[in-house]
């Protein structure tokens, strides 16, 4: 315990408070850097749109007949394409027997 008191007595007065100006300078530099970052971030946030939803597209008809056409439901073009496409599995034709073993 005596060693701790003796070590405290060895401290010279000119050593006390030397970190104060360096710490103050460091804090001021960090505050200035933070101010620049806040200013830059606010500038970037002003460019962000309020909503990320796509803007509605206005369709301008080529002629007046298109104004009176009924709008097609979504996916109707795909259904029409599938209806016109050939079937992947076709039913047996009338000229062939339905049973492959019943050849005659």
Secondary structure by P-SEA (a helix, b strand, c coil): caaaaaaaaaccccccccaaaaaaaaaaaaaaaaaaaaaaaaaaaaaccccccccbbbbbbcccccccccccccaaaaaaaaaacccccccccccccccccccc
